[in-house]
Amino acid sequence: MKNKSSKIVFLFALLFLAVMGSSLNGSNHEQANAQGLSDTNSTGDTNSTGDTNSSSGFYSNKDLFVTSEPSGFGIYEEKNSTSYSPGESIILYIEPVGFEYNNVTDEDGTPLFSIDFGASFLITSSNGTILGGQENVPIGNIISHNQNKEVFIPFTVTQSVPFPAGDYVIIYKITDENSGKTFELNKNITIK
């Protein structure tokens, strides 16, 4: 049994080396990318406005597994199970609310709003043994002329090395970088 456990930890170590070596390019390979607004080059002031899009704190309004990368806010195909094949990408669609905005300006001095998320995740066995994870998954900064409310995060975990068959828990942690607030999502999956 110890040999099997060592193999699982080794496979996850390989997976997370692949995750840590990837770069943010707008796609969802081993990382998350907040979407819903377009990026704009910004400079200047980055003071928090203190404004949020909810009076109930920072949390996920909706989080569910989807079959492919969402094409927009609310535009996704929900996955009807939590079972995955070895090597299949695991995509979680998240709609965060209660995040704060920062004031920024572009190169022309136009006032804009910045939304900034951070993320991390852990993968554990069904009995809670930590098998791997990654801190500081790049999501990206979103700049807008408006205090947009409809933002989503497609968070993909790619099995660079196929996971062994079994039951797992993925613990997602999303941070609002502007306020420092976080929420966690615990999702059970099965590799068949």
Residue pairs with C-beta under 8 A, 6 or more apart in sequence:
5 129
7 164
8 125
8 131
8 164
9 131
9 132
11 161
11 162
11 163
11 164
12 123
12 131
12 132
12 161
12 163
13 132
14 160
14 161
15 132
15 159
15 160
15 161
15 163
16 132
16 133
16 134
18 30
18 158
18 160
18 161
19 30
19 31
19 134
19 137
19 158
19 160
20 134
22 29
22 30
22 31
24 31
24 33
24 138
24 140
26 33
27 33
27 69
28 69
28 89
28 91
28 154
28 155
28 156
29 156
29 158
30 156
30 157
30 158
30 160
31 137
31 138
31 139
31 155
31 156
32 94
32 117
32 119
32 137
32 138
32 139
32 153
32 154
32 155
32 156
33 138
33 139
33 140
33 153
33 154
34 115
34 117
34 139
34 140
34 142
34 151
34 152
34 153
35 70
35 72
35 73
35 142
35 151
35 152
35 153
35 154
36 72
36 73
36 142
36 148
36 150
36 151
36 152
37 115
37 142
37 143
37 144
37 148
37 151
38 142
38 143
38 144
39 140
39 141
39 142
39 143
40 106
40 112
40 143
40 144
41 106
41 107
41 143
42 104
42 105
42 106
42 112
42 114
42 143
43 104
43 105
43 106
43 107
44 104
44 105
44 106
44 109
45 103
45 104
45 105
46 102
46 103
46 104
46 114
47 102
47 103
48 100
48 101
48 102
48 103
48 178
48 179
49 100
49 101
49 102
49 103
49 113
49 147
50 100
51 100
51 101
51 147
52 58
52 98
52 99
52 100
52 101
52 179
53 97
53 98
53 99
53 147
53 148
53 149
54 97
54 98
56 97
56 98
57 98
57 181
58 96
58 97
58 98
58 99
58 176
58 179
58 181
58 182
58 183
59 96
59 97
59 98
59 183
60 94
60 95
60 96
60 97
60 174
60 183
60 185
61 95
61 96
61 97
62 93
62 94
62 95
63 92
63 93
63 94
63 95
63 172
63 185
63 187
64 76
64 78
64 79
64 92
64 93
65 78
65 79
65 82
65 90
65 91
65 92
65 93
65 187
65 189
66 76
66 77
66 78
66 79
66 91
66 92
66 93
66 154
67 77
67 78
67 79
67 91
68 76
68 77
68 91
69 91
69 154
69 156
70 76
70 93
70 152
70 154
72 152
73 95
73 150
73 151
73 152
74 150
74 152
76 93
79 91
82 187
82 188
82 189
82 190
83 189
83 190
83 191
83 192
84 90
84 159
84 163
84 189
84 190
84 191
84 192
85 191
85 192
86 159
86 162
86 163
86 164
86 165
86 191
87 159
87 162
88 159
89 156
89 157
89 158
89 159
90 156
90 157
90 158
90 159
90 170
90 189
91 154
91 155
91 156
92 154
92 155
92 156
92 157
92 170
92 172
92 185
92 187
93 152
93 153
93 154
93 155
94 152
94 153
94 154
94 155
94 172
94 174
94 185
95 150
95 151
95 152
95 153
96 117
96 151
96 152
96 153
96 174
96 176
96 183
97 149
98 176
98 181
99 115
99 117
99 151
99 176
99 178
99 179
99 181
100 176
100 178
100 179
101 113
101 114
101 115
101 147
101 178
102 113
102 114
102 116
102 178
103 111
103 112
103 113
103 114
104 111
104 112
104 113
104 114
104 143
105 111
105 112
106 112
106 143
110 145
112 143
112 144
112 145
113 143
113 144
113 145
113 146
113 147
113 148
114 141
114 142
114 143
114 178
115 141
115 142
115 144
115 148
115 151
115 178
116 141
116 142
116 176
116 177
116 178
117 139
117 140
117 153
117 174
117 175
117 176
117 177
118 136
118 137
118 139
118 174
118 175
118 177
119 136
119 137
119 139
119 153
119 155
119 172
119 173
119 174
119 175
120 133
120 134
120 135
120 136
120 137
120 172
120 173
120 175
121 133
121 134
121 137
121 155
121 157
121 170
121 171
121 172
121 173
122 130
122 132
122 133
122 170
122 171
123 130
123 131
123 132
123 133
123 157
123 168
123 169
123 170
123 171
124 130
124 131
124 168
124 169
124 171
125 131
125 166
125 167
125 168
125 169
126 166
126 167
126 168
126 169
126 188
128 169
131 168
133 171
137 155
139 153
142 148
142 151
153 174
155 172
157 170
162 191
163 191
164 191
165 191
165 192
166 190
166 191
167 188
167 189
167 190
168 188
168 189
168 190
168 191
169 186
169 187
169 188
169 189
170 186
170 187
170 189
171 184
171 185
171 186
171 187
172 184
172 185
172 186
172 187
173 182
173 183
173 184
174 182
174 183
174 184
174 185
175 181
175 182
176 182
